[in-house]
Amino acid sequence: MTTAYSESSTERIPGRSWTIRLTGHSDRTATVTCSTAACRMPARSKNLAAMRAFAAQHAAAHAKVATIRPNAACHCRAQQCAAHPDMKVHCAGAVVMILRHDPTVGRVWSVGEVCAACAPLITHATVVARAARPRPAAAEQDPAQVPAPRSAVPGGFSSPGAPAAGEAQRRRPRSTARRPRRPGNGQGR
C-alpha cells in the first residue's frame, strides 16, 4: 500500500530564498551565479555593466515568476533574523516576497519569502508581492454574493450583461413619443 503526501494548507513550510551573485576575477572579468542550479547563467565576461544588468534582471525574474505560498514560514526567521540583528521581532503576519539589493555593495541580489513583520526591518529590501488571500469555498459564500452564471455567446466568449440561460429577458418598452425639437438647433424651418 502506498500513500501520497498531501500538504495541508495550515501546515507551515520553509520560506524560499534565491541569491544572485556577481563575482569579479583577477583578469577583470566577472561571472553571475544563482543559488538555483537549474538557472542558466551567461559566460564569463569583461562587460561588467552587462553582467550587473543581467544579475538585476535575473533577480527580478525570480521575484516575478515565484508564486508566494500563503503557508510559507518566514525565511528570515530560519536564518535567526540575521538580516535585522539589532531589531528583534516576532515573526508574524502574511507572507511577502522581497527583493533585496544593497547598492553600496552592488554584487548580491536576494529574493525571499518573509513575514510582514520582518520585511520592513530588512535594509535595502523592497516588497514586490504579497500572498493572495485564500478565497472562501462556494459553499461557504453567502448565496447573495455568488455571481449568477453567464450565458455563452457564440465564439466561446461570455457576456457579462446577458441573462443566465433559461431566464426570461426583460426589456423596458421603448417609448413611441418623440422628444420635442428645440428651436434654433439648426434643423430645417
C-alpha positions as CSV (number, residue, x, y, z in Angstrom):
1,M,0.0,0.0,0.0
2,T,1.3,3.4,-0.9
3,T,0.3,6.7,0.5
4,A,0.6,10.1,-1.2
5,Y,1.9,13.1,0.6
6,S,-0.6,15.8,0.8
7,E,0.3,19.2,2.1
8,S,-2.2,20.8,4.5
9,S,-2.9,24.4,3.9
10,T,-2.4,25.1,7.6
11,E,1.0,23.4,7.8
12,R,3.9,25.8,7.6
13,I,6.6,25.1,5.1
14,P,10.0,26.7,4.9
15,G,10.2,30.0,3.1
16,R,12.2,30.0,-0.1
17,S,15.2,32.3,-1.0
18,W,17.2,32.9,-4.1
19,T,20.6,34.6,-4.2
20,I,22.2,36.0,-7.3
21,R,25.8,37.0,-7.0
22,L,28.2,38.9,-9.3
23,T,31.8,37.8,-8.8
24,G,34.8,39.6,-10.1
25,H,38.0,37.8,-11.1
26,S,41.7,38.8,-11.3
27,D,41.6,39.0,-15.1
28,R,39.0,41.8,-14.9
29,T,36.2,39.5,-15.9
30,A,33.0,38.7,-14.0
31,T,30.6,35.8,-13.6
32,V,27.0,35.7,-12.3
33,T,25.8,32.8,-10.2
34,C,22.4,31.9,-8.9
35,S,21.6,29.7,-5.9
36,T,19.2,27.7,-8.2
37,A,21.3,25.2,-10.1
38,A,18.8,24.9,-12.9
39,C,19.2,28.6,-13.9
40,R,21.4,29.3,-17.0
41,M,24.0,32.0,-16.5
42,P,26.0,33.9,-19.1
43,A,29.6,33.0,-19.8
44,R,32.4,34.9,-18.0
45,S,32.6,38.4,-19.5
46,K,34.6,41.7,-19.3
47,N,31.5,43.7,-19.8
48,L,30.7,44.4,-16.1
49,A,27.8,46.7,-16.8
50,A,26.0,44.0,-18.8
51,M,26.7,41.4,-16.1
52,R,25.4,43.7,-13.4
53,A,22.2,44.3,-15.5
54,F,21.8,40.6,-16.1
55,A,22.0,39.9,-12.4
56,A,19.4,42.5,-11.5
57,Q,17.1,41.3,-14.3
58,H,17.6,37.7,-13.1
59,A,16.7,38.5,-9.5
60,A,13.6,40.5,-10.7
61,A,12.6,37.5,-12.9
62,H,12.7,35.1,-9.8
63,A,10.6,37.6,-7.9
64,K,8.1,37.9,-10.7
65,V,7.8,34.1,-11.5
66,A,7.7,32.8,-8.0
67,T,4.2,32.3,-6.6
68,I,4.1,33.2,-2.9
69,R,2.8,30.4,-0.8
70,P,0.5,31.7,1.9
71,N,1.5,28.9,4.3
72,A,5.2,29.6,4.0
73,A,7.2,30.3,7.1
74,C,9.4,33.3,7.3
75,H,12.8,32.6,5.6
76,C,14.3,35.4,7.7
77,R,13.4,33.5,10.9
78,A,15.1,30.4,9.6
79,Q,18.3,32.5,9.4
80,Q,17.8,33.7,13.0
81,C,16.7,37.1,11.6
82,A,20.3,37.8,10.6
83,A,19.1,40.4,8.1
84,H,18.0,42.7,11.0
85,P,20.1,41.7,14.0
86,D,19.6,44.9,16.0
87,M,15.8,44.8,15.8
88,K,14.2,41.8,17.5
89,V,10.7,41.0,16.3
90,H,8.4,38.0,16.5
91,C,7.7,36.7,13.0
92,A,4.0,37.4,12.2
93,G,1.6,38.4,9.5
94,A,1.1,37.4,5.9
95,V,4.0,36.2,3.7
96,V,5.5,38.7,1.3
97,M,8.1,38.4,-1.4
98,I,11.1,40.8,-1.0
99,L,13.8,41.8,-3.4
100,R,17.0,42.9,-1.5
101,H,19.9,44.7,-3.1
102,D,22.4,46.9,-1.3
103,P,23.6,49.5,-3.9
104,T,26.8,50.3,-2.0
105,V,28.0,46.7,-2.3
106,G,26.3,46.1,-5.7
107,R,27.2,42.4,-6.0
108,V,24.4,40.5,-4.4
109,W,20.7,40.4,-5.0
110,S,18.4,38.2,-3.0
111,V,14.7,37.3,-3.3
112,G,12.9,35.6,-0.4
113,E,9.6,34.8,1.3
114,V,9.5,36.6,4.6
115,C,6.8,37.6,7.0
116,A,5.2,41.1,7.1
117,A,6.8,41.8,10.4
118,C,10.4,41.2,9.2
119,A,10.1,42.8,5.8
120,P,10.2,46.5,6.8
121,L,13.2,45.8,9.1
122,I,15.4,44.4,6.4
123,T,17.6,47.1,5.0
124,H,17.6,47.7,1.2
125,A,14.6,45.4,0.7
126,T,11.5,46.1,-1.4
127,V,8.3,44.2,-1.1
128,V,7.5,43.0,-4.6
129,A,4.5,40.8,-4.0
130,R,2.1,39.7,-1.3
131,A,0.4,36.3,-0.8
132,A,-3.1,36.1,-2.2
133,R,-5.8,35.7,0.4
134,P,-7.4,32.3,0.3
135,R,-10.9,32.6,-1.3
136,P,-13.7,31.0,0.6
137,A,-15.3,27.9,-1.0
138,A,-18.5,28.5,-2.9
139,A,-20.5,26.5,-0.3
140,E,-19.3,28.9,2.4
141,Q,-20.2,32.1,0.5
142,D,-23.4,34.0,1.1
143,P,-25.8,33.0,-1.8
144,A,-26.4,36.7,-2.5
145,Q,-22.7,37.2,-3.1
146,V,-22.3,34.2,-5.5
147,P,-22.3,35.6,-9.1
148,A,-25.0,34.4,-11.4
149,P,-23.8,32.1,-14.3
150,R,-23.2,33.9,-17.5
151,S,-24.7,32.8,-20.8
152,A,-22.5,31.8,-23.6
153,V,-22.1,33.9,-26.7
154,P,-21.1,32.2,-29.9
155,G,-17.3,32.0,-30.3
156,G,-16.6,31.0,-26.7
157,F,-16.9,34.4,-25.1
158,S,-19.3,35.2,-22.3
159,S,-21.4,38.3,-22.0
160,P,-21.4,39.9,-18.5
161,G,-24.7,41.7,-19.2
162,A,-26.6,38.8,-20.7
163,P,-29.2,37.0,-18.6
164,A,-28.5,33.5,-17.5
165,A,-29.7,30.5,-19.6
166,G,-33.4,29.9,-19.1
167,E,-34.0,33.3,-17.6
168,A,-36.5,35.4,-19.4
169,Q,-35.1,38.5,-20.8
170,R,-36.7,41.7,-19.5
171,R,-36.6,44.8,-21.5
172,R,-38.1,48.2,-20.9
173,P,-40.6,49.0,-23.6
174,R,-39.5,51.7,-25.9
175,S,-41.5,54.9,-25.8
176,T,-43.0,55.9,-29.0
177,A,-43.2,59.5,-28.2
178,R,-40.5,61.7,-29.7
179,R,-38.7,64.5,-27.9
180,P,-39.8,67.9,-29.0
181,R,-37.3,69.7,-31.0
182,R,-35.7,72.8,-29.5
183,P,-35.8,75.9,-31.6
184,G,-32.6,77.1,-33.2
185,N,-30.9,73.8,-33.3
186,G,-30.1,74.1,-37.0
187,Q,-32.8,71.8,-38.2
188,G,-34.9,72.9,-41.2
189,R,-37.7,75.6,-40.8
